[in-house]
Amino acid sequence: MIHVPRHATTFSLFVPDEETAREGAQELAARGHTLVRVAPASGSGWRIASLDEGPYPDEDDTWWTAAEDRVVTELAVDLGADLRRSMAHPETARRIFPEGETVCDRTVEQVRDTRISALSRIPARATRPAVVHDLGKPEPPDVPTGEPVVLRGLDDVDWAALTGAYGSAEEVPDILRGLAANDEGWDQAMEEYFSAVVHQDTCYDCTPETVRFLVQLTRAPHLSPVYRLELLIHLSYIATIEPVPPTGEDGSDEAATCRAVIDRLPDLLGFWPDAPAAARAWLIVLAALRPARDRLPDFQEFRRQVDGPSPALDLALALVSGDDDVVLDLTLAAASWDEQVSAMLETPIPLRARHLKILFHLAQAELTPGN
């Protein structure tokens, strides 16, 4: 059923010159955008402003909005444009729409056929696999033992010579000691870690130095199981901010952090025999950082014991085994029902890095307690 979305999207494309602006404006008008204007941009260049008010082929606003965003993003790349977007109720979007020369100004009903025709080339969302396993359910509540974990080598690092989000990393050992206390202060210490050591997808030269201590905590037998699972998830996250290949030089603090996790994979996987199912699932996700077949039989046997579909585990196993054809099939399948995967597949980064980011995204949705 054809549907008018609740929110409209305003796209602003900043291009080098007037000719490019008019070309891009015509492209967007031809896609059925209701209001399109061009104008000189402040400073230099030109601006294209375009309003997508729908309609969409069905009521799945999130899917079609993301699909149109991908199309406009591709157009922006072709035009050499800087793209910005915003969303608002249609009345608000029109009221604050940028001034300029109007290329077209139409109602949703007037663009109906053009809009549906443009979107007809994009398949509707496929059915998401019905996950029936319970790996993403919270583990039974437990009470931390209160017995602290001794972090070996913590004082051997010159933390004051390293930097974090707010300058010197001299406070980092205290943050790690807060985690090692293995008590009710865990959440506060973890919040401090993701403020000072990893901040909004940014790592620092202190970040890779912390990885070995996070791994020590993960391997500590008396660490609370809830905390251990959380660490495995966090290690997967920081390793996929900027995934790097198994060999090669580190080009950034994010890549160096990924390398540090890869280097500690043998220690992490040494926990496999004693790990509960939820932790084993995340160990497989982490193992995907480096194609390796030595643990593959254990991983495959674990997968056979997991009931029903598991997009995250299947993709992780394909990455561990290095089966590029299966990886491609699985990521394309996920893109047919997850709009974020579609966007990730088009990210201009190396293909394996894209796949690892998709893996973490799928694992978050499927394997994170509470999701």
Phi and psi in degrees as a GROMACS rama.xvg file:
@    title "Ramachandran Plot"
@    xaxis  label "Phi"
@    yaxis  label "Psi"
@TYPE xy
-65.8673  137.538  ILE-2
-138.069  137.469  HIS-3
-95.0868  120.661  VAL-4
-67.4184  155.628  PRO-5
-69.2859  -35.2939  ARG-6
-114.544  145.54  HIS-7
-103.437  151.679  ALA-8
-110.923  127.132  THR-9
-101.55  122.993  THR-10
-103.78  133.898  PHE-11
-121.434  118.275  SER-12
-113.688  121.641  LEU-13
-101.549  114.475  PHE-14
-117.593  166.418  VAL-15
-70.6572  -31.8904  PRO-16
-150.344  172.247  ASP-17
-64.9033  -41.7995  GLU-18
-59.7946  -44.3522  GLU-19
-64.8986  -38.1455  THR-20
-61.609  -44.3933  ALA-21
-69.2081  -36.4057  ARG-22
-62.4455  -47.9813  GLU-23
-65.2315  -37.3224  GLY-24
-62.1513  -41.3623  ALA-25
-64.9554  -36.7909  GLN-26
-62.2987  -44.0176  GLU-27
-71.3641  -37.3405  LEU-28
-62.8239  -37.8924  ALA-29
-68.5066  -19.7649  ALA-30
-85.781  -2.69964  ARG-31
92.2404  17.9442  GLY-32
-66.4017  138.512  HIS-33
-76.2303  -37.4999  THR-34
-131.355  123.12  LEU-35
-134.333  130.425  VAL-36
-135.552  153.482  ARG-37
-126.08  150.838  VAL-38
-165.58  153.241  ALA-39
-59.8539  138.334  PRO-40
-85.4713  152.778  ALA-41
-64.2759  132.413  SER-42
97.6449  -80.4181  GLY-43
-158.168  164.913  SER-44
78.3508  -170.629  GLY-45
-129.203  158.664  TRP-46
-118.693  135.163  ARG-47
-105.873  126.688  ILE-48
-114.88  130.034  ALA-49
-139.739  139.698  SER-50
-116.702  121.802  LEU-51
-102.664  107.892  ASP-52
-107.271  8.23665  GLU-53
88.7469  -161.738  GLY-54
-78.4982  169.257  PRO-55
-114.31  159.383  TYR-56
-63.7428  -25.8833  PRO-57
-152.486  -171.237  ASP-58
-84.5976  6.04493  GLU-59
-82.6711  72.7435  ASP-60
-55.8321  -43.4717  ASP-61
-59.063  -43.2779  THR-62
-64.7863  -48.2787  TRP-63
-74.6814  -33.8379  TRP-64
-62.5669  -44.0405  THR-65
-65.2064  -38.3054  ALA-66
-63.4422  -44.4752  ALA-67
-66.9703  -35.431  GLU-68
-60.7537  -40.0435  ASP-69
-64.7482  -39.8695  ARG-70
-64.42  -45.8699  VAL-71
-67.687  -36.3023  VAL-72
-61.5988  -42.4286  THR-73
-63.8953  -40.4809  GLU-74
-62.7487  -41.8896  LEU-75
-59.9771  -40.9869  ALA-76
-62.3194  -44.9003  VAL-77
-61.766  -35.0466  ASP-78
-87.4816  -5.64571  LEU-79
67.8667  36.2304  GLY-80
-99.3201  151.57  ALA-81
-90.8345  120.155  ASP-82
-105.067  134.525  LEU-83
-132.006  152.924  ARG-84
-145.061  158.005  ARG-85
-149.941  159.053  SER-86
-127.401  143.888  MET-87
-161.108  168.785  ALA-88
-60.9558  145.161  HIS-89
-51.0557  -42.1068  PRO-90
-63.0492  -41.9375  GLU-91
-67.2523  -43.2045  THR-92
-59.2964  -39.919  ALA-93
-71.1266  -35.0903  ARG-94
-67.5676  -34.568  ARG-95
-103.877  11.7772  ILE-96
-64.4622  139.364  PHE-97
-59.9809  145.84  PRO-98
-74.243  162.941  GLU-99
155.105  -174.532  GLY-100
-75.5495  124.332  GLU-101
-80.4444  121.512  THR-102
-85.7471  -38.6792  VAL-103
-157.158  151.592  CYS-104
-149.043  102.328  ASP-105
-132.255  163.813  ARG-106
-86.6692  166.208  THR-107
-60.1152  -39.1314  VAL-108
-66.0769  -36.4195  GLU-109
-67.7467  -30.0876  GLN-110
-97.4119  4.02693  VAL-111
-51.0244  -55.1364  ARG-112
-66.8432  -40.4687  ASP-113
-63.7101  -42.3498  THR-114
-66.3499  -47.0371  ARG-115
-65.3584  -37.7857  ILE-116
-62.8652  -43.0432  SER-117
-63.8378  -39.6391  ALA-118
-81.3656  -12.8789  LEU-119
-65.6122  -18.9878  SER-120
-80.623  -4.92258  ARG-121
-109.767  123.033  ILE-122
-63.3589  148.27  PRO-123
-67.3002  164.162  ALA-124
-59.2566  131.211  ARG-125
-77.1119  167.156  ALA-126
-72.447  127.039  THR-127
-68.4573  136.719  ARG-128
-56.3343  138.418  PRO-129
-84.914  100.963  ALA-130
-77.4825  125.323  VAL-131
-115.558  -12.3549  VAL-132
-70.3358  166.789  HIS-133
-113.115  25.1095  ASP-134
-66.1182  -23.3058  LEU-135
-91.044  0.529873  GLY-136
-80.5236  147.229  LYS-137
-59.2046  143.194  PRO-138
-68.7773  156.462  GLU-139
-54.3859  138.823  PRO-140
-55.6648  140.89  PRO-141
-135.187  163.798  ASP-142
-107.361  121.049  VAL-143
-53.6931  144.599  PRO-144
-68.7829  -23.6274  THR-145
84.4179  -10.0056  GLY-146
-76.5914  117.628  GLU-147
-70.7037  157.498  PRO-148
-98.1628  132.626  VAL-149
-85.1335  120.203  VAL-150
-93.5762  109.014  LEU-151
-74.0543  131.463  ARG-152
85.7251  4.13192  GLY-153
-61.3955  -38.287  LEU-154
-84.7411  -1.89833  ASP-155
-83.9599  -11.9427  ASP-156
-90.8856  134.051  VAL-157
-83.3659  77.9078  ASP-158
-62.9413  -32.8156  TRP-159
-65.302  -23.2166  ALA-160
-84.2242  -6.84442  ALA-161
-103.374  165.964  LEU-162
-120.13  150.929  THR-163
-124.623  -159.959  GLY-164
-65.4562  -25.933  ALA-165
-119.892  26.4024  TYR-166
110.58  -132.303  GLY-167
-57.7723  143.607  SER-168
-93.652  20.6377  ALA-169
-63.7109  -18.7173  GLU-170
-86.9195  -7.6394  GLU-171
-61.9813  -42.9613  VAL-172
-59.4049  -33.2468  PRO-173
-68.608  -35.5145  ASP-174
-63.5281  -44.4926  ILE-175
-66.1087  -36.1734  LEU-176
-65.5505  -33.7778  ARG-177
-62.4801  -39.1462  GLY-178
-68.0874  -42.5913  LEU-179
-67.3844  -16.9838  ALA-180
-62.7565  -24.5941  ALA-181
57.9198  45.6218  ASN-182
-139.506  -161.959  ASP-183
-69.439  -7.61437  GLU-184
-85.4383  5.28128  GLY-185
-57.3267  -50.1254  TRP-186
-60.1295  -41.11  ASP-187
-64.0927  -43.4875  GLN-188
-65.0455  -38.2042  ALA-189
-68.8082  -37.2907  MET-190
-61.7143  -40.6028  GLU-191
-66.3283  -37.5415  GLU-192
-60.3701  -45.6574  TYR-193
-84.5326  10.4993  PHE-194
-104.836  -44.5309  SER-195
-97.6987  -28.3455  ALA-196
-105.347  -41.0928  VAL-197
-131.052  114.349  VAL-198
-127.172  111.683  HIS-199
50.8828  57.1395  GLN-200
65.8489  19.8882  ASP-201
-118.906  130.949  THR-202
-106.307  168.704  CYS-203
-134.886  174.119  TYR-204
-67.8562  -12.9459  ASP-205
-81.5523  -21.3033  CYS-206
-61.7565  -51.6716  THR-207
-61.2818  -27.439  PRO-208
-67.0589  -24.4453  GLU-209
-80.862  -16.9848  THR-210
-60.4861  -44.1094  VAL-211
-61.9179  -30.517  ARG-212
-77.4693  -34.7268  PHE-213
-63.7058  -37.5339  LEU-214
-68.6155  -39.7449  VAL-215
-58.0561  -44.1003  GLN-216
-60.3831  -44.9482  LEU-217
-59.2683  -38.237  THR-218
-83.0476  -10.8271  ARG-219
-65.9407  121.903  ALA-220
-59.5386  -32.7231  PRO-221
-95.6113  6.82933  HIS-222
-67.3857  141.465  LEU-223
-54.1413  130.916  SER-224
-56.5665  -34.1297  PRO-225
-64.691  -41.6049  VAL-226
-67.1672  -38.6135  TYR-227
-62.4239  -44.7891  ARG-228
-63.2902  -39.9545  LEU-229
-61.718  -40.1926  GLU-230
-63.8377  -41.0282  LEU-231
-61.7008  -39.8785  LEU-232
-65.6314  -44.5855  ILE-233
-66.4136  -38.3246  HIS-234
-63.2864  -37.9855  LEU-235
-64.403  -38.9705  SER-236
-65.1746  -53.0578  TYR-237
-67.5239  -24.5893  ILE-238
-76.8187  -18.3044  ALA-239
-110.549  11.0168  THR-240
-63.4671  -46.4216  ILE-241
-140.722  83.2479  GLU-242
-63.8187  142.331  PRO-243
-121.649  157.537  VAL-244
-67.9283  163.99  PRO-245
-60.309  -24.8754  PRO-246
-124.443  161.378  THR-247
119.652  165.454  GLY-248
-83.9746  149.548  GLU-249
-78.9547  126.567  ASP-250
-102.956  -3.50378  GLY-251
-159.034  169.037  SER-252
-66.0082  -32.5036  ASP-253
-66.4619  -43.284  GLU-254
-66.8845  -38.8513  ALA-255
-63.1203  -35.2387  ALA-256
-66.8448  -42.3621  THR-257
-60.0513  -44.6739  CYS-258
-59.4618  -40.5194  ARG-259
-62.4834  -39.2088  ALA-260
-67.1588  -43.5395  VAL-261
-58.1962  -43.3142  ILE-262
-63.259  -26.2187  ASP-263
-97.4929  5.21206  ARG-264
-57.1441  -42.5545  LEU-265
-56.5468  -39.9507  PRO-266
-64.88  -43.6303  ASP-267
-63.2211  -46.0747  LEU-268
-71.2896  -16.6576  LEU-269
-64.7829  -17.6228  GLY-270
-80.3956  -10.4322  PHE-271
-51.0502  -49.3202  TRP-272
-58.4572  -30.8601  PRO-273
-100.103  -1.1671  ASP-274
-79.0614  138.368  ALA-275
-70.8784  172.048  PRO-276
-59.1723  -44.9304  ALA-277
-62.0153  -40.472  ALA-278
-68.8431  -37.4385  ALA-279
-61.3634  -38.9968  ARG-280
-59.1187  -43.6793  ALA-281
-73.3672  -29.3563  TRP-282
-63.3034  -36.659  LEU-283
-66.521  -40.1687  ILE-284
-60.1741  -45.1373  VAL-285
-65.2254  -37.8579  LEU-286
-62.569  -23.4704  ALA-287
-66.5484  -15.0823  ALA-288
-61.1399  -26.7047  LEU-289
-137.353  111.133  ARG-290
-53.2148  125.039  PRO-291
-157.324  135.652  ALA-292
-101.628  -6.35528  ARG-293
-64.522  -34.0434  ASP-294
-98.9493  -2.00463  ARG-295
-56.5624  -43.0985  LEU-296
-58.4402  -40.5315  PRO-297
-63.2396  -42.615  ASP-298
-64.2161  -43.536  PHE-299
-65.5309  -38.6007  GLN-300
-64.3368  -40.5148  GLU-301
-60.9988  -44.0811  PHE-302
-61.3034  -37.3653  ARG-303
-63.6201  -25.308  ARG-304
-87.627  -7.2653  GLN-305
-90.4901  122.197  VAL-306
-71.3947  140.433  ASP-307
71.3526  -169.281  GLY-308
-64.6668  147.418  PRO-309
-150.656  84.3333  SER-310
-55.332  -38.2815  PRO-311
-67.8076  -49.3892  ALA-312
-65.556  -39.4194  LEU-313
-63.9845  -41.4728  ASP-314
-68.1515  -40.9652  LEU-315
-60.3077  -43.4366  ALA-316
-63.9164  -39.6667  LEU-317
-64.9669  -38.0641  ALA-318
-70.1671  -39.2106  LEU-319
-61.4742  -42.4059  VAL-320
-78.9121  -14.6789  SER-321
76.1732  22.7262  GLY-322
-86.1811  91.0849  ASP-323
-63.8169  -34.3207  ASP-324
-65.4452  -42.8304  ASP-325
-68.1361  -39.9154  VAL-326
-56.8066  -46.5375  VAL-327
-61.7806  -45.3163  LEU-328
-61.2064  -42.7555  ASP-329
-69.9067  -40.2009  LEU-330
-69.8889  -37.8722  THR-331
-66.5938  -37.9381  LEU-332
-63.2628  -43.3203  ALA-333
-64.4345  -35.0794  ALA-334
-65.7663  -20.9507  ALA-335
-77.0461  -14.3342  SER-336
-129.868  -2.97961  TRP-337
-129.902  110.307  ASP-338
-65.3391  -26.5975  GLU-339
-70.0636  -34.252  GLN-340
-65.1222  -40.4038  VAL-341
-56.9445  -44.5968  SER-342
-66.1356  -40.448  ALA-343
-63.9024  -35.7489  MET-344
-63.7928  -22.7235  LEU-345
-99.6812  3.01231  GLU-346
-66.5158  132.799  THR-347
-78.441  65.051  PRO-348
-132.121  166.331  ILE-349
-52.7313  147.483  PRO-350
-57.6269  -44.5719  LEU-351
-64.7079  -35.9972  ARG-352
-62.8584  -40.7528  ALA-353
-58.3763  -46.4225  ARG-354
-64.7827  -37.5315  HIS-355
-68.2195  -37.6506  LEU-356
-64.983  -40.3154  LYS-357
-62.98  -41.3122  ILE-358
-58.1154  -48.0715  LEU-359
-63.3148  -39.4539  PHE-360
-59.7591  -46.7801  HIS-361
-66.6224  -38.9889  LEU-362
-65.8544  -39.272  ALA-363
-56.9613  -44.7144  GLN-364
-70.449  -33.0884  ALA-365
-100.213  -33.4934  GLU-366
-116.101  0.0693518  LEU-367
-86.4578  128.597  THR-368
-54.9971  133.026  PRO-369
95.1984  -15.3424  GLY-370
